[in-house]
Amino acid sequence: MRQLLNRFGISVLVAVTVLVLYAMPASAATYNWSGYQVKVPRYLNSYFDKIFGTSPSETPAPVPQPEEQQPIPTPEPKPQVPEPKPQVPEPKPTPSTPSAPAGLSASEDWMFNKINEERAKAGVRPLIRDPELDRIARIKSQDLVDNNYFAHESPTYGSVSNMLRSFGYSFRGAGENLAKSQSAEISHYRLMASDGHRSNILYSAYTHVGIGVVRYKSGVMVTQIFAIK
């Protein structure tokens, strides 16, 4: 090596070394010479150390750059959609049927018996007592008291035929007697003294009757409903 240096000089030796380095593997040392980076095989390090008087600068291995982390997309919050509540139909009020007032049953029974006695005297068949007609007759008597009137045409139910239809009562013909007095007995005799009312009591075509007697002031209010069924 010294012979080569003495013969060709340092410049030629460096140039030859550079050419050799291109064919050398990556395991080499690097020297700075006149602003150039010169790679030298490691087995020549001792010779170049004597020439340059410096240790070779190791070529640092490239530091791996951290991979850029892609930002994880934040999921957008889903809008809260309220679950539809099942529609529950509101119960429709059932039309209430007016409850019959408590009638004076003893007076009603007495009047029913007297009506059939009168019919027997006249040779007419007796009437059949109808509990539904009793209930409707009591409602009519209470309607007379509550609305302070005394007439066959009710401001609430209309005529007796309309009233029976409104309660779903089945009939072919109907009639009505009204009376108000101190008692059922007095009312009966007054009705029998009136030609029109007596005709209803004795009318042979009627088959059923209902009687409603309710209290009215110091006396009673009486309704008799006759029906052909």
MDAnalysis code that builds the backbone (N, CA, C; Angstrom):
import MDAnalysis as mda
import numpy as np

u = mda.Universe.empty(687, n_residues=229, atom_resindex=np.repeat(np.arange(229), 3), trajectory=True)
u.add_TopologyAttr("name", ["N", "CA", "C"] * 229)
u.add_TopologyAttr("resid", np.arange(1, 230))
u.add_TopologyAttr("resname", ["MET", "ARG", "GLN", "LEU", "LEU", "ASN", "ARG", "PHE", "GLY", "ILE", "SER", "VAL", "LEU", "VAL", "ALA", "VAL", "THR", "VAL", "LEU", "VAL", "LEU", "TYR", "ALA", "MET", "PRO", "ALA", "SER", "ALA", "ALA", "THR", "TYR", "ASN", "TRP", "SER", "GLY", "TYR", "GLN", "VAL", "LYS", "VAL", "PRO", "ARG", "TYR", "LEU", "ASN", "SER", "TYR", "PHE", "ASP", "LYS", "ILE", "PHE", "GLY", "THR", "SER", "PRO", "SER", "GLU", "THR", "PRO", "ALA", "PRO", "VAL", "PRO", "GLN", "PRO", "GLU", "GLU", "GLN", "GLN", "PRO", "ILE", "PRO", "THR", "PRO", "GLU", "PRO", "LYS", "PRO", "GLN", "VAL", "PRO", "GLU", "PRO", "LYS", "PRO", "GLN", "VAL", "PRO", "GLU", "PRO", "LYS", "PRO", "THR", "PRO", "SER", "THR", "PRO", "SER", "ALA", "PRO", "ALA", "GLY", "LEU", "SER", "ALA", "SER", "GLU", "ASP", "TRP", "MET", "PHE", "ASN", "LYS", "ILE", "ASN", "GLU", "GLU", "ARG", "ALA", "LYS", "ALA", "GLY", "VAL", "ARG", "PRO", "LEU", "ILE", "ARG", "ASP", "PRO", "GLU", "LEU", "ASP", "ARG", "ILE", "ALA", "ARG", "ILE", "LYS", "SER", "GLN", "ASP", "LEU", "VAL", "ASP", "ASN", "ASN", "TYR", "PHE", "ALA", "HIS", "GLU", "SER", "PRO", "THR", "TYR", "GLY", "SER", "VAL", "SER", "ASN", "MET", "LEU", "ARG", "SER", "PHE", "GLY", "TYR", "SER", "PHE", "ARG", "GLY", "ALA", "GLY", "GLU", "ASN", "LEU", "ALA", "LYS", "SER", "GLN", "SER", "ALA", "GLU", "ILE", "SER", "HIS", "TYR", "ARG", "LEU", "MET", "ALA", "SER", "ASP", "GLY", "HIS", "ARG", "SER", "ASN", "ILE", "LEU", "TYR", "SER", "ALA", "TYR", "THR", "HIS", "VAL", "GLY", "ILE", "GLY", "VAL", "VAL", "ARG", "TYR", "LYS", "SER", "GLY", "VAL", "MET", "VAL", "THR", "GLN", "ILE", "PHE", "ALA", "ILE", "LYS"])
u.atoms.positions = np.array([
    [0.845, -1.207, 0.000],
    [0.000, 0.000, 0.000],
    [0.872, 1.244, 0.000],
    [2.001, 1.217, 0.817],
    [2.875, 2.388, 0.832],
    [3.555, 2.576, -0.511],
    [3.873, 1.431, -1.145],
    [4.477, 1.540, -2.461],
    [3.536, 2.200, -3.449],
    [2.252, 1.855, -3.355],
    [1.252, 2.471, -4.245],
    [1.131, 3.950, -3.966],
    [1.147, 4.299, -2.689],
    [1.043, 5.724, -2.351],
    [2.236, 6.499, -2.876],
    [3.448, 5.919, -2.681],
    [4.639, 6.628, -3.136],
    [4.665, 6.730, -4.644],
    [4.143, 5.698, -5.313],
    [4.211, 5.672, -6.773],
    [3.153, 6.536, -7.441],
    [1.863, 6.412, -6.952],
    [0.766, 7.116, -7.647],
    [0.288, 8.345, -6.917],
    [0.526, 8.404, -5.627],
    [0.054, 9.576, -4.869],
    [-1.314, 9.352, -4.264],
    [-1.608, 10.175, -3.323],
    [-2.874, 10.052, -2.581],
    [-4.076, 10.293, -3.460],
    [-3.941, 11.216, -4.424],
    [-5.107, 11.556, -5.258],
    [-5.536, 10.382, -6.081],
    [-4.541, 9.667, -6.682],
    [-4.888, 8.533, -7.513],
    [-5.474, 7.425, -6.662],
    [-4.925, 7.234, -5.461],
    [-5.412, 6.176, -4.594],
    [-6.861, 6.430, -4.154],
    [-7.165, 7.686, -3.826],
    [-8.536, 8.018, -3.425],
    [-9.486, 7.792, -4.573],
    [-9.038, 8.206, -5.799],
    [-9.910, 8.041, -6.951],
    [-10.192, 6.589, -7.210],
    [-9.148, 5.756, -7.101],
    [-9.341, 4.333, -7.324],
    [-10.255, 3.770, -6.239],
    [-10.069, 4.241, -5.018],
    [-10.902, 3.745, -3.917],
    [-12.383, 4.081, -4.134],
    [-12.601, 5.299, -4.638],
    [-13.992, 5.710, -4.905],
    [-14.618, 4.792, -5.929],
    [-13.826, 4.473, -6.984],
    [-14.374, 3.588, -8.014],
    [-14.672, 2.225, -7.440],
    [-13.788, 1.758, -6.565],
    [-14.007, 0.444, -5.967],
    [-15.233, 0.451, -5.078],
    [-15.464, 1.578, -4.417],
    [-16.571, 1.644, -3.461],
    [-17.929, 1.463, -4.126],
    [-18.036, 1.918, -5.355],
    [-19.313, 1.764, -6.044],
    [-19.648, 0.298, -6.255],
    [-18.580, -0.505, -6.251],
    [-18.818, -1.935, -6.391],
    [-18.784, -2.646, -5.066],
    [-18.597, -1.907, -3.979],
    [-18.494, -2.503, -2.661],
    [-19.873, -2.587, -2.011],
    [-20.010, -3.451, -1.041],
    [-21.284, -3.471, -0.297],
    [-21.428, -2.254, 0.565],
    [-22.565, -2.132, 1.180],
    [-22.864, -0.921, 1.960],
    [-22.062, -0.838, 3.234],
    [-21.306, -1.904, 3.644],
    [-20.558, -1.879, 4.896],
    [-19.253, -1.145, 4.657],
    [-19.234, 0.141, 4.834],
    [-18.069, 0.990, 4.569],
    [-18.071, 2.149, 5.528],
    [-16.864, 2.764, 5.683],
    [-16.701, 3.976, 6.494],
    [-16.619, 5.161, 5.567],
    [-16.958, 6.309, 6.064],
    [-16.986, 7.526, 5.248],
    [-15.959, 8.520, 5.790],
    [-15.151, 9.149, 4.847],
    [-14.156, 10.162, 5.200],
    [-14.458, 11.419, 4.401],
    [-14.210, 12.554, 5.044],
    [-14.359, 13.846, 4.368],
    [-13.014, 14.228, 3.759],
    [-13.048, 14.383, 2.417],
    [-11.808, 14.773, 1.729],
    [-12.124, 15.873, 0.740],
    [-11.587, 17.063, 1.103],
    [-11.755, 18.252, 0.238],
    [-13.222, 18.492, -0.099],
    [-14.087, 18.324, 0.915],
    [-15.517, 18.597, 0.708],
    [-16.280, 17.456, 0.108],
    [-15.610, 16.311, -0.121],
    [-16.280, 15.147, -0.688],
    [-16.422, 14.084, 0.369],
    [-17.500, 13.365, 0.280],
    [-17.724, 12.221, 1.149],
    [-17.181, 10.991, 0.447],
    [-16.165, 10.367, 1.079],
    [-15.506, 9.221, 0.474],
    [-15.768, 8.008, 1.345],
    [-16.333, 6.969, 0.746],
    [-16.580, 5.718, 1.446],
    [-15.385, 4.781, 1.232],
    [-14.947, 4.166, 2.324],
    [-13.767, 3.299, 2.299],
    [-14.141, 1.987, 2.954],
    [-13.765, 0.833, 2.379],
    [-14.043, -0.443, 3.057],
    [-13.391, -0.457, 4.419],
    [-14.022, -1.129, 5.319],
    [-13.552, -1.102, 6.697],
    [-12.160, -1.720, 6.851],
    [-11.766, -2.620, 5.965],
    [-10.421, -3.193, 6.135],
    [-9.332, -2.198, 5.766],
    [-9.682, -1.019, 5.122],
    [-8.705, 0.032, 4.809],
    [-8.756, 1.184, 5.798],
    [-9.572, 1.023, 6.843],
    [-9.707, 2.133, 7.791],
    [-8.374, 2.526, 8.415],
    [-7.518, 1.525, 8.732],
    [-6.259, 1.860, 9.435],
    [-5.352, 2.710, 8.577],
    [-5.367, 2.489, 7.250],
    [-4.513, 3.286, 6.366],
    [-5.034, 4.693, 6.215],
    [-6.343, 4.821, 6.068],
    [-6.906, 6.158, 5.890],
    [-6.879, 6.955, 7.174],
    [-6.914, 6.236, 8.335],
    [-6.793, 6.965, 9.612],
    [-5.442, 7.647, 9.707],
    [-4.395, 6.943, 9.218],
    [-3.057, 7.543, 9.266],
    [-2.957, 8.729, 8.321],
    [-3.665, 8.645, 7.177],
    [-3.580, 9.729, 6.196],
    [-4.357, 10.944, 6.650],
    [-5.640, 10.719, 7.044],
    [-6.508, 11.840, 7.393],
    [-6.445, 12.190, 8.862],
    [-5.925, 11.272, 9.654],
    [-5.822, 11.539, 11.090],
    [-7.144, 11.652, 11.790],
    [-8.162, 11.177, 11.227],
    [-9.495, 11.220, 11.830],
    [-10.134, 9.874, 11.680],
    [-11.087, 9.626, 12.577],
    [-11.871, 8.396, 12.484],
    [-12.970, 8.581, 11.478],
    [-13.316, 7.527, 10.836],
    [-14.382, 7.663, 9.833],
    [-15.705, 8.035, 10.501],
    [-16.413, 8.816, 9.783],
    [-17.759, 9.174, 10.275],
    [-18.732, 8.116, 9.802],
    [-19.387, 7.539, 10.760],
    [-20.335, 6.495, 10.437],
    [-21.540, 7.113, 9.766],
    [-21.905, 6.484, 8.723],
    [-23.127, 6.940, 8.066],
    [-24.298, 6.439, 8.870],
    [-24.988, 7.378, 9.479],
    [-26.093, 6.919, 10.326],
    [-27.182, 6.269, 9.497],
    [-27.638, 5.232, 10.083],
    [-28.776, 4.588, 9.414],
    [-29.977, 5.515, 9.459],
    [-30.691, 5.560, 8.412],
    [-31.855, 6.463, 8.394],
    [-32.850, 6.088, 9.489],
    [-33.247, 7.110, 10.196],
    [-34.243, 6.898, 11.258],
    [-35.607, 6.754, 10.612],
    [-36.219, 5.671, 10.891],
    [-37.555, 5.499, 10.260],
    [-38.511, 6.570, 10.755],
    [-39.107, 7.212, 9.821],
    [-40.082, 8.244, 10.160],
    [-41.393, 7.570, 10.570],
    [-41.916, 8.052, 11.655],
    [-43.201, 7.456, 12.066],
    [-44.273, 7.687, 11.014],
    [-44.983, 6.645, 10.764],
    [-46.069, 6.781, 9.781],
    [-47.138, 7.729, 10.306],
    [-47.530, 8.530, 9.406],
    [-48.563, 9.499, 9.791],
    [-49.877, 8.772, 10.031],
    [-50.335, 8.937, 11.243],
    [-51.582, 8.282, 11.605],
    [-52.752, 9.046, 11.002],
    [-53.515, 8.311, 10.254],
    [-54.714, 8.931, 9.717],
    [-55.731, 9.125, 10.838],
    [-56.239, 10.323, 10.960],
    [-57.219, 10.538, 12.039],
    [-58.436, 9.644, 11.853],
    [-58.794, 9.028, 12.952],
    [-59.976, 8.160, 12.919],
    [-61.225, 9.040, 12.910],
    [-62.014, 8.896, 11.879],
    [-63.197, 9.773, 11.826],
    [-64.139, 9.507, 12.998],
    [-64.512, 10.584, 13.594],
    [-65.467, 10.485, 14.705],
    [-66.864, 10.285, 14.148],
    [-67.494, 9.213, 14.545],
    [-68.848, 8.983, 13.988],
    [-69.795, 10.088, 14.423],
    [-70.510, 10.566, 13.428],
    [-71.479, 11.609, 13.732],
    [-72.639, 11.017, 14.523],
    [-73.047, 11.732, 15.534],
    [-74.167, 11.192, 16.328],
    [-75.429, 11.122, 15.492],
    [-76.068, 9.985, 15.611],
    [-77.327, 9.817, 14.885],
    [-78.440, 10.577, 15.595],
    [-79.259, 11.250, 14.818],
    [-80.363, 11.971, 15.471],
    [-81.301, 11.008, 16.172],
    [-81.652, 11.376, 17.372],
    [-82.566, 10.544, 18.151],
    [-83.991, 10.738, 17.639],
    [-84.480, 9.708, 17.032],
    [-85.866, 9.761, 16.520],
    [-86.763, 9.079, 17.543],
    [-87.673, 9.820, 18.135],
    [-88.547, 9.182, 19.139],
    [-89.394, 8.098, 18.512],
    [-89.461, 6.992, 19.212],
    [-90.289, 5.899, 18.723],
    [-91.758, 6.294, 18.796],
    [-92.479, 6.032, 17.707],
    [-93.902, 6.405, 17.747],
    [-94.655, 5.589, 18.779],
    [-95.429, 6.282, 19.553],
    [-96.237, 5.594, 20.555],
    [-97.537, 5.126, 19.921],
    [-97.945, 3.945, 20.274],
    [-99.211, 3.474, 19.699],
    [-100.371, 4.355, 20.128],
    [-101.161, 4.674, 19.154],
    [-102.320, 5.510, 19.423],
    [-103.419, 4.671, 20.070],
    [-103.707, 5.045, 21.278],
    [-104.769, 4.342, 22.005],
    [-106.054, 5.156, 21.860],
    [-107.056, 4.606, 21.204],
    [-108.288, 5.382, 21.038],
    [-108.935, 5.681, 22.383],
    [-109.318, 6.935, 22.506],
    [-109.990, 7.323, 23.741],
    [-111.386, 6.701, 23.780],
    [-111.749, 6.170, 24.927],
    [-113.088, 5.568, 25.003],
    [-114.172, 6.613, 24.836],
    [-115.094, 6.295, 23.979],
    [-116.210, 7.206, 23.766],
    [-117.243, 7.012, 24.865],
    [-117.718, 8.123, 25.379],
    [-118.709, 7.975, 26.449],
    [-119.982, 7.334, 25.933],
    [-120.430, 6.383, 26.645],
    [-121.684, 5.714, 26.288],
    [-122.853, 6.541, 26.809],
    [-123.763, 6.884, 25.921],
    [-124.892, 7.686, 26.402],
    [-125.628, 6.953, 27.510],
    [-125.751, 7.651, 28.585],
    [-126.378, 7.034, 29.756],
    [-127.899, 7.106, 29.653],
    [-128.511, 6.024, 30.051],
    [-129.964, 5.987, 30.094],
    [-130.423, 6.552, 31.428],
    [-131.315, 7.515, 31.396],
    [-131.748, 8.107, 32.664],
    [-132.275, 7.045, 33.610],
    [-131.787, 7.112, 34.813],
    [-132.278, 6.148, 35.808],
    [-133.656, 6.590, 36.298],
    [-134.503, 5.609, 36.472],
    [-135.867, 5.923, 36.920],
    [-135.841, 6.324, 38.390],
    [-136.566, 7.372, 38.739],
    [-136.637, 7.731, 40.156],
    [-137.376, 6.652, 40.936],
    [-137.113, 6.634, 42.204],
    [-137.814, 5.664, 43.050],
    [-139.287, 6.039, 43.124],
    [-140.095, 5.208, 42.550],
    [-141.527, 5.493, 42.571],
    [-142.157, 5.070, 43.893],
    [-143.351, 5.596, 44.115],
    [-144.119, 5.188, 45.307],
    [-144.845, 3.901, 44.937],
    [-144.137, 2.796, 45.122],
    [-144.634, 1.510, 44.617],
    [-146.000, 1.134, 45.188],
    [-146.234, 1.468, 46.457],
    [-147.544, 1.119, 47.045],
    [-148.654, 1.871, 46.335],
    [-148.419, 3.170, 46.049],
    [-149.426, 3.968, 45.343],
    [-149.607, 3.468, 43.917],
    [-148.482, 3.068, 43.270],
    [-148.562, 2.566, 41.905],
    [-149.341, 1.237, 41.860],
    [-149.069, 0.383, 42.823],
    [-149.796, -0.896, 42.867],
    [-151.294, -0.674, 43.075],
    [-151.619, 0.257, 43.970],
    [-153.040, 0.542, 44.251],
    [-153.719, 1.059, 42.987],
    [-153.032, 1.966, 42.264],
    [-153.630, 2.551, 41.071],
    [-153.794, 1.499, 39.964],
    [-152.840, 0.607, 39.818],
    [-152.948, -0.454, 38.811],
    [-154.172, -1.342, 39.081],
    [-154.365, -1.699, 40.332],
    [-155.524, -2.530, 40.680],
    [-156.834, -1.809, 40.413],
    [-156.894, -0.524, 40.719],
    [-158.117, 0.253, 40.489],
    [-158.415, 0.359, 38.994],
    [-157.378, 0.505, 38.146],
    [-157.604, 0.589, 36.698],
    [-158.268, -0.703, 36.191],
    [-157.734, -1.845, 36.624],
    [-158.330, -3.110, 36.161],
    [-159.711, -3.354, 36.756],
    [-159.997, -2.808, 37.939],
    [-161.354, -2.892, 38.495],
    [-162.312, -2.125, 37.597],
    [-161.934, -0.942, 37.196],
    [-162.786, -0.126, 36.330],
    [-163.007, -0.829, 34.989],
    [-162.001, -1.439, 34.455],
    [-162.116, -2.143, 33.180],
    [-163.030, -3.384, 33.332],
    [-162.911, -4.023, 34.476],
    [-163.775, -5.194, 34.701],
    [-165.240, -4.774, 34.747],
    [-165.515, -3.635, 35.400],
    [-166.891, -3.132, 35.457],
    [-167.412, -2.817, 34.065],
    [-166.519, -2.337, 33.203],
    [-166.931, -1.972, 31.844],
    [-166.901, -3.170, 30.901],
    [-166.519, -4.338, 31.416],
    [-166.483, -5.535, 30.574],
    [-165.295, -5.565, 29.627],
    [-164.204, -4.925, 30.028],
    [-162.989, -4.865, 29.170],
    [-161.901, -5.719, 29.817],
    [-161.129, -6.392, 28.987],
    [-160.077, -7.261, 29.532],
    [-159.055, -6.445, 30.326],
    [-158.440, -7.024, 31.358],
    [-157.491, -6.288, 32.183],
    [-156.191, -6.003, 31.427],
    [-155.506, -4.991, 31.897],
    [-154.221, -4.618, 31.312],
    [-153.080, -5.394, 31.990],
    [-152.026, -5.600, 31.249],
    [-150.835, -6.267, 31.774],
    [-149.858, -5.197, 32.275],
    [-149.369, -5.392, 33.490],
    [-148.394, -4.441, 34.062],
    [-147.035, -4.679, 33.395],
    [-146.448, -3.628, 32.850],
    [-145.164, -3.730, 32.151],
    [-144.101, -2.970, 32.945],
    [-143.088, -3.648, 33.506],
    [-142.070, -2.955, 34.310],
    [-141.318, -1.879, 33.530],
    [-141.107, -2.115, 32.215],
    [-140.404, -1.097, 31.417],
    [-141.271, 0.145, 31.254],
    [-142.566, -0.059, 31.089],
    [-143.464, 1.097, 31.022],
    [-143.532, 1.808, 32.375],
    [-143.464, 1.060, 33.466],
    [-143.407, 1.689, 34.799],
    [-142.191, 2.612, 34.894],
    [-141.048, 2.113, 34.433],
    [-139.814, 2.906, 34.529],
    [-139.922, 4.186, 33.713],
    [-140.462, 4.063, 32.477],
    [-140.594, 5.238, 31.614],
    [-141.615, 6.214, 32.206],
    [-142.683, 5.684, 32.786],
    [-143.702, 6.553, 33.395],
    [-143.124, 7.323, 34.582],
    [-142.262, 6.700, 35.368],
    [-141.635, 7.404, 36.496],
    [-140.711, 8.524, 35.991],
    [-139.988, 8.227, 34.895],
    [-139.098, 9.255, 34.328],
    [-139.920, 10.446, 33.843],
    [-141.066, 10.169, 33.231],
    [-141.911, 11.278, 32.750],
    [-142.442, 12.093, 33.935],
    [-142.882, 11.418, 35.004],
    [-143.378, 12.155, 36.171],
    [-142.268, 13.032, 36.768],
    [-141.044, 12.500, 36.827],
    [-139.935, 13.291, 37.370],
    [-139.570, 14.445, 36.445],
    [-139.714, 14.226, 35.158],
    [-139.455, 15.300, 34.189],
    [-140.452, 16.437, 34.383],
    [-141.722, 16.110, 34.671],
    [-142.731, 17.138, 34.950],
    [-142.341, 17.966, 36.178],
    [-141.816, 17.267, 37.205],
    [-141.431, 17.964, 38.436],
    [-140.186, 18.816, 38.209],
    [-139.183, 18.230, 37.584],
    [-137.899, 18.926, 37.434],
    [-138.006, 20.145, 36.536],
    [-138.801, 20.041, 35.461],
    [-138.902, 21.142, 34.506],
    [-140.122, 22.032, 34.749],
    [-140.840, 21.743, 35.824],
    [-141.938, 22.611, 36.267],
    [-142.933, 22.891, 35.133],
    [-143.449, 21.835, 34.548],
    [-144.488, 21.984, 33.522],
    [-145.503, 20.869, 33.736],
    [-146.630, 20.996, 33.063],
    [-147.673, 19.973, 33.177],
    [-148.366, 19.874, 31.818],
    [-147.829, 18.984, 30.954],
    [-148.355, 18.844, 29.602],
    [-147.895, 17.505, 29.046],
    [-148.624, 17.041, 28.024],
    [-148.255, 15.774, 27.403],
    [-147.001, 15.916, 26.526],
    [-146.725, 17.108, 26.043],
    [-145.541, 17.349, 25.217],
    [-144.385, 17.749, 26.128],
    [-143.408, 16.877, 26.240],
    [-142.270, 17.128, 27.132],
    [-141.190, 17.947, 26.408],
    [-140.621, 18.964, 27.076],
    [-139.499, 19.691, 26.462],
    [-138.267, 18.801, 26.328],
    [-138.250, 17.707, 27.046],
    [-137.104, 16.800, 27.023],
    [-137.318, 15.645, 26.059],
    [-138.498, 15.018, 26.086],
    [-138.741, 13.792, 25.330],
    [-139.780, 13.940, 24.227],
    [-140.503, 15.049, 24.174],
    [-141.540, 15.207, 23.170],
    [-142.809, 14.474, 23.575],
    [-143.558, 13.967, 22.599],
    [-144.816, 13.282, 22.864],
    [-144.540, 11.907, 23.503],
    [-145.598, 11.279, 23.969],
    [-145.435, 9.971, 24.600],
    [-144.906, 8.942, 23.599],
    [-145.343, 9.007, 22.352],
    [-144.843, 8.075, 21.338],
    [-143.353, 8.287, 21.087],
    [-142.935, 9.561, 20.985],
    [-141.507, 9.856, 20.782],
    [-140.673, 9.388, 21.979],
    [-141.242, 9.572, 23.158],
    [-140.501, 9.163, 24.358],
    [-140.304, 7.653, 24.386],
    [-141.354, 6.897, 24.037],
    [-141.220, 5.453, 24.021],
    [-140.187, 5.002, 22.983],
    [-140.193, 5.631, 21.821],
    [-139.215, 5.272, 20.793],
    [-137.791, 5.592, 21.250],
    [-137.631, 6.716, 21.950],
    [-136.286, 7.094, 22.399],
    [-135.725, 6.095, 23.401],
    [-136.592, 5.386, 24.084],
    [-136.153, 4.356, 25.032],
    [-136.148, 2.961, 24.397],
    [-136.389, 2.912, 23.094],
    [-136.346, 1.631, 22.401],
    [-137.509, 0.717, 22.719],
    [-138.620, 1.293, 23.131],
    [-139.775, 0.471, 23.499],
    [-140.580, 0.160, 22.242],
    [-140.931, -1.120, 22.062],
    [-141.679, -1.549, 20.883],
    [-143.177, -1.525, 21.178],
    [-143.938, -0.861, 20.307],
    [-145.389, -0.740, 20.521],
    [-146.053, -0.437, 19.190],
    [-147.380, -0.598, 19.160],
    [-148.168, -0.278, 17.966],
    [-149.060, 0.943, 18.167],
    [-149.338, 1.282, 19.387],
    [-150.150, 2.456, 19.714],
    [-149.917, 2.807, 21.175],
    [-150.113, 4.103, 21.539],
    [-149.840, 4.502, 22.923],
    [-150.734, 5.668, 23.308],
    [-150.983, 5.788, 24.602],
    [-151.753, 6.895, 25.162],
    [-151.184, 7.239, 26.535],
    [-151.617, 8.410, 27.077],
    [-151.026, 8.872, 28.334],
    [-152.051, 9.646, 29.156],
    [-152.045, 9.402, 30.462],
    [-152.827, 10.202, 31.421],
    [-151.861, 10.845, 32.411],
    [-152.100, 12.124, 32.752],
    [-151.292, 12.840, 33.741],
    [-152.217, 13.380, 34.837],
    [-151.694, 13.380, 36.046],
    [-152.488, 13.943, 37.156],
    [-151.532, 14.378, 38.253],
    [-151.929, 15.431, 38.991],
    [-151.173, 15.853, 40.183],
    [-152.202, 16.258, 41.256],
    [-151.984, 15.733, 42.429],
    [-152.916, 15.992, 43.538],
    [-152.238, 15.598, 44.841],
    [-153.012, 15.566, 45.912],
    [-152.457, 15.228, 47.216],
    [-152.103, 13.746, 47.344],
    [-152.744, 12.852, 46.521],
    [-152.479, 11.419, 46.654],
    [-152.848, 10.700, 45.364],
    [-152.428, 9.446, 45.249],
    [-152.772, 8.646, 44.083],
    [-154.261, 8.375, 44.016],
    [-154.881, 8.214, 45.184],
    [-156.310, 7.930, 45.204],
    [-157.092, 9.090, 44.607],
    [-156.779, 10.325, 45.049],
    [-157.488, 11.501, 44.523],
    [-157.253, 11.613, 43.024],
    [-156.008, 11.363, 42.592],
    [-155.689, 11.455, 41.168],
    [-156.529, 10.462, 40.359],
    [-156.726, 9.255, 40.878],
    [-157.483, 8.253, 40.143],
    [-158.923, 8.691, 39.932],
    [-159.544, 9.188, 40.963],
    [-160.950, 9.570, 40.836],
    [-161.112, 10.788, 39.939],
    [-160.159, 11.680, 39.978],
    [-160.231, 12.831, 39.072],
    [-160.091, 12.372, 37.622],
    [-159.222, 11.415, 37.369],
    [-159.050, 10.899, 36.009],
    [-160.329, 10.197, 35.523],
    [-160.954, 9.452, 36.413],
    [-162.173, 8.770, 36.025],
    [-163.316, 9.761, 35.793],
    [-163.243, 10.944, 36.412],
    [-164.288, 11.955, 36.238],
    [-164.107, 12.718, 34.934],
    [-162.965, 12.569, 34.270],
    [-162.689, 13.263, 33.009],
    [-162.945, 12.310, 31.848],
    [-163.782, 12.742, 30.889],
    [-164.138, 11.856, 29.775],
    [-162.900, 11.369, 29.005],
    [-162.003, 12.251, 28.655],
    [-160.827, 11.866, 27.863],
    [-159.927, 10.884, 28.612],
    [-159.692, 11.163, 29.890],
    [-158.809, 10.284, 30.668],
    [-159.479, 8.927, 30.937],
    [-160.800, 8.978, 31.190],
    [-161.526, 7.728, 31.433],
    [-161.501, 6.854, 30.179],
    [-161.556, 7.484, 29.007],
    [-161.505, 6.710, 27.751],
    [-160.196, 5.933, 27.620],
    [-159.101, 6.560, 28.054],
    [-157.824, 5.840, 28.014],
    [-157.828, 4.634, 28.962],
    [-158.367, 4.856, 30.143],
    [-158.390, 3.771, 31.140],
    [-159.230, 2.595, 30.651],
    [-160.311, 2.882, 29.954],
    [-161.238, 1.815, 29.544],
    [-161.079, 1.400, 28.080],
    [-160.104, 1.957, 27.357],
    [-159.965, 1.645, 25.925],
    [-159.588, 0.173, 25.761],
    [-160.401, -0.552, 25.020],
    [-160.259, -2.010, 24.951],
    [-159.028, -2.458, 24.156],
    [-158.507, -1.607, 23.259],
    [-157.370, -2.026, 22.424],
    [-156.049, -2.031, 23.194],
    [-155.994, -1.274, 24.279],
    [-154.751, -1.255, 25.043],
    [-154.507, -2.619, 25.688],
    [-153.245, -3.021, 25.702],
    [-152.891, -4.322, 26.271],
    [-151.975, -4.217, 27.495],
    [-151.180, -3.129, 27.556],
    [-150.206, -2.979, 28.636],
    [-150.294, -1.591, 29.243],
    [-149.842, -1.484, 30.474],
    [-149.867, -0.194, 31.158],
    [-148.629, -0.077, 32.044],
    [-148.177, 1.161, 32.212],
    [-147.108, 1.466, 33.156],
    [-147.520, 2.674, 33.976],
    [-147.205, 2.670, 35.267],
    [-147.652, 3.734, 36.170],
    [-146.433, 4.276, 36.924],
    [-146.303, 5.606, 36.929],
    [-145.213, 6.235, 37.662],
    [-145.740, 7.302, 38.598],
    [-145.517, 7.127, 39.873],
    [-145.977, 8.084, 40.890],
    [-144.747, 8.567, 41.649],
    [-144.461, 9.888, 41.591],
    [-143.333, 10.477, 42.334],
    [-143.862, 11.616, 43.193],
    [-143.093, 11.953, 44.183],
    [-143.514, 13.031, 45.079],
    [-143.405, 14.379, 44.378],
    [-144.402, 15.238, 44.689],
    [-144.411, 16.577, 44.111],
    [-144.942, 17.525, 45.164],
    [-144.069, 18.400, 45.654],
    [-144.421, 19.334, 46.715],
    [-145.074, 18.569, 47.867],
    [-146.309, 18.935, 48.203],
    [-146.982, 18.234, 49.316],
    [-147.841, 17.081, 48.828],
    [-147.746, 16.750, 47.517],
    [-148.591, 15.683, 46.979],
    [-147.785, 14.763, 46.067],
    [-148.423, 14.345, 44.968],
    [-147.785, 13.412, 44.045],
    [-148.017, 13.855, 42.611],
    [-147.108, 13.399, 41.738],
    [-147.252, 13.575, 40.292],
    [-147.437, 12.186, 39.706],
    [-148.493, 12.025, 38.866],
    [-148.857, 10.704, 38.364],
    [-148.786, 10.694, 36.833],
    [-148.175, 9.627, 36.296],
    [-148.184, 9.388, 34.846],
    [-148.670, 7.957, 34.609],
    [-149.655, 7.812, 33.728],
    [-150.104, 6.493, 33.273],
    [-149.833, 6.398, 31.770],
    [-149.086, 5.377, 31.358],
    [-148.792, 5.177, 29.935],
    [-149.453, 3.867, 29.492],
    [-150.312, 3.964, 28.465],
    [-151.003, 2.797, 27.921],
    [-150.367, 2.437, 26.553],
    [-150.270, 1.152, 26.287],
    [-149.646, 0.729, 25.029],
    [-150.402, -0.437, 24.411],
    [-150.371, -0.495, 23.073],
    [-150.899, -1.633, 22.319],
    [-149.673, -2.405, 21.805],
    [-149.576, -3.674, 22.166],
    [-148.431, -4.486, 21.715],
    [-148.943, -5.718, 20.975],
])
